[in-house]
Amino acid sequence: MTNSINDWSYPFASGADSPLANLTNLARAKGGYYPMGANGLWHGGVHFDQGTGAAFDQSSVRCIADGEVIAYRIDSQYPASEYTGDIPRIKRAPFSTGFVLVRHRLALPPLGTSTGPTLAFYSLYMHLQDWAGYNAQASLLRPAFWCDGTYRVETQGSDLNARAEAHPRSTILAALPNGTEVRIDAGDGELRKLLSIVNGSTTPQLAPVEGVETLPGYLAIRYLKAQHEPRAKDEVVVLDTPIRIKAGELIGHLGQYQNHSDNAPQPLLHLEVFSCEDVPAFIASSRAHAARLPDEHKTLLKIHKGASKLVPHRPGIDSNNPPSINDEGMVIGVDLIVPQSLLDGLPADAKLIAPARKGDRSCSPEVRWWRLDDLLADQDGNPISGWLAEQEMITTRHSPWEWESYTCIEDGEPSASTLAYHLEALRRLNDDERASYQGVIDLSDKGPIKQRLHAVLDGNGDKKITSKEIRAAMAKPWQAQSIAQLITRHESEWLWNPNKWDELDELMDHSPASPNPNWLEEKKRIEKLSWWEKLGSGCGLTPDGVAWHFNPVRLILQHSTPTKLLVSREQLSQIMVSASDELIDKYLIPINDAMKTFDITTHFRIGHFLAQVAHETGELKFSEEISSGTQYEGRRDLGNFQAGDGTKFKGRGLLQLTGRSNYEQCEAFLRTMEKYSTLDITSSNNKASQLASDPNLSALASGYYWSKLKPKLNAAADKNDLFWVSVYINGWKPQSKPYYPNREREPNNMAHRAEMTERAFKVLGIRQ
């Protein structure tokens, strides 16, 4: 079983600025809501599709938490259903069956030597891209868990030496021609142990030492390219040895899916989280354990319906003049749990502290005020904004391990009952059908999930819940959260159970005497999508397919660490080993903020960014102004048209922003941030020098350089391509002693850049 979770991630490279917006943005999806889909049937996951594309960077799918890949499937080419219609007569509708299944272990913080309860759960990434899609886009990143230790020699033409020891000057045993495919041992270091030759040969031929199964020799990893190709296609691959994966690492890419009613295929990801263990028992144990945890674990602020009020914002409210508890306000009419990460992410002028006051006759404690806009509603359900006072007994603090406001519901409602309810809610049943199904419709209405949904969102008064109502509710933070706190026990839709679907034949106007070919085709599709029974009991799945399902985005939101640093102080000091404690403290938060601002948030991006900063600044020691700038005088390509521009706009910042035009563009971008709305780094030399003297601006300017001026840098980092990362940072020029064989041109000091990259990757635990 994998180690417990240290990190969480949203399923894409970046999410919304507000954690709760990641939940409400699910309302933009065209279907696939939790826990009821657009067809009215129970639905165990959430969908990301064309509707959510504007809210999320859906260019790739990332693992949501540390875990281990246990199974996957990839289509060689999307299969297609053939539906009959009027025009055209046959409609071929492709659909992805590709998926990745990751197993995780959720463990509570220990109390001294006492460990808390744990829960094994799974994250499922369904409807992923087919193999044909990867072949059509050669530059598309591929999941590392496909690799299985296979690499290809890529030396730009020359042979690669196999050395006797893991040292670059040890004895050469043999030469491997360019293109040779090998398997190497996992590990760290510049040279890796050779295990076997997969394709090709060595000169002279290497043979295993007697009694040792692997070949002798060590190979330089920088001349090896991982061969990411799935072990098999069009079938479920169950890994004998699960492959560890970290939060934020690549899972794959959205696949194509076309429903019967769609005119064309659409991009789609179905994300699902479930557990086959006793979740109610785990939550009970978790709550008992959480009651003994220190207050530092209480990272959730609960606002209680009818208890708190919002004080409307007015001109003049600031740190010197905060709101008062006695100010008139609007009574809050809903419950809402706000994560500390949302509060920490508020602008500085939206979080104030009213200091404690003591006098002869009265005293008042310190009060924290948070300005919350568009998150809450009044007692009539109307959205309200304003200042919230955090007050003891009126607002309460909770640990994520308390599972505050979560409800576990077992739902065994038959699909026929659910569908009949749905069709009746949409007024699609005729009188005879309504009379025939009225009994099961009433039972469905009284079921535990419907009753909970009634309490949350029944807005049209007809006592029938529709997916349209669920979608509308999901756009409201307080209702979206309430629905997402349902944990439902249900049979998985990925277990092929023909009886369950045959029960729908009558409602789908199908019978042996009068068949419905499209419904028969749909059942074939459902069977082809299934995979549960192919995994077997060794993976920990229940044979009957019944599991407890969570809203995955709510789970991520709840357990993501508030204000989590992308690089910790200890890690930064281990990368910048010669930097003083003062420099580490000076740049720790600015570097983290810049990386978050400019989406330098995946492991490879962080590692390469910090390595290049380490090289360019001499491990932060030369992070101030390091050149006179005279060499840039008159450089029109940098916008230096005026006399003195070379000095005025010389290289400053962690990655040396240089030139008038680059300063002007950076200034314009940073001005879009509220904190820097009046920023001036162009009007005078003193103003420009802020990029060197102010660590926040120095880091932000470098993030801007990395992400905006050099937009190919993140893509190169994603491919773990040190050469091109360095080229985009430093350009390339003739070198008398190039680091890469047969390259006459490359950036300066490639050996040191490689050394810094290897160090950063080792410190951050990044596998190459």
C-alpha angles and dihedrals in degrees: 000000000000124000118267122275119278099166139032129198138184112249092255135054090261138011135197121302090247118055091219090053088063086063099043092046088069085077087073092067116107091229144328100094125170126278097358125039129215089267091058093248123124111275122197101196145031130256132229112194142134090311094059094041093096092053100045137038095243096176090112139009120238132199111259098215143002110285144110131281108237103170144002143172130202127188115230083214128354112270116229136217117222110220123185121230144146102269115038097023093217121030116197109209115188120211133183120236092179117125145159122212119202126188120213138182119220110203129180122232110270123249104221106300091342115100122208130230121287134210128204112215138165136226117208124200106193133187098028128173120286127240091253088062092055092048091050090055108043092180094056113118116247128210115267092222089071090064101078091188097300118139138173124222109244112176102145091256109320127099123263117233121230107213129205094234138023091267127100093229099044123116117297111236101179145337125247117207120231109276096032111143117220142169117231135186120261115248146096132287139070094279124048130200115261112231105175146334110252098181128003133018142261132238109256097020114252120224130189118261112248111276093015121099097200129071120255120250146068126241131205106250094211090070094050125085119202113241105223108193127134117254091235139356133223092020138079111266111206110193115228088205112032115231118232117238131184130222109275096023119132118276098170140271137293113278131212123266131176123188123206091260095047122100094210140008116279132201111258143177122184108199118192137173122195143156130208093200129091098283098177089054091048092050092049090052091043092054092050091049093045091056088068097046118107120259092257087078092059096098097150125083115205120205111201126219113252094004107082132046135207118231108214115242116252135178112278099036107130141125090292094046110032123175119272130234087234094057116113114257147159119276111240110238101191140056117243134172113211119197118227089237088067092049092047090050094056116110115267092253091054096062117059137169122216103206122233114266128206127188142160094272106020144019136195129199126235110280127203115214124200124191106221117186125191095351104100141046137213125241091280093053095255115143114252135186134197146092121329121200115215102226131173113254091007096064118024135205122226140182117235085238091066090068088214113205094001117140127197114214129184112211121186097159113148116247092237090058092048093048093047089052090050094050091048091050088054091046092242100129120093121224095267093048092046091052091047095049101032093104095054091040090057091047090051091050090054093047119119097251095047091047091052091047090049089057092051108039120000096138104156096059095229093107092234118118116216132185087243089062091047091052092050091049093049090063090063113076096217094049095039090054094047092053092044091056090069114107107197130197111212143139111276118252087221093067110090106233108164094187091061092056096039087060087069095056095100094048089049091053093247129139135147089256094047109023124196103217094194092055090049089051090049091054090052088054092050090052092049091050093053121101108152098100091049093065098062128206094294090081093057097252120140115246092229092056093234115142143153112258129206131193097253097210092051090050092052091046092051098048103034108115113249115248089355112187117233087213120023125221091252092051093047091050091049091052095043091042097166095047118108122245087250092058093046091052091044096055105028099092096033091054092048092047092048093050091051092046094052099038095251087144110120121090096252093046093049093046095049094042093052092044092054091046089051091053098041095048101035089248093316094308092109098038090123126073107314104174139044093233094223090123088066095053111127094008098149091181086067093045093253098147099140128072111265095022091118092063097033094052100032122145112298135162134044092301098028111251104209137188138031096267093051091048090050093049092047091049092051092050096046090049088066086069113085093227092056100034091126097037116151118189098144110054097076143003090252090055092047091051089068087085087068102034100042111065092200093055091040091057095041092050089052091049088050090050091050099044106027110024092039103030092169092065096083091048091050090047091049088057090048088236105159093179096059094038087057093044091054090049100043109010120230133272139164113294126198092208107025119198092218116060116249093010112120091177125052139128119288119273097010092164091061092044089053091048092052091047093051090048093048092048092049093049092047094044094239116164115216 
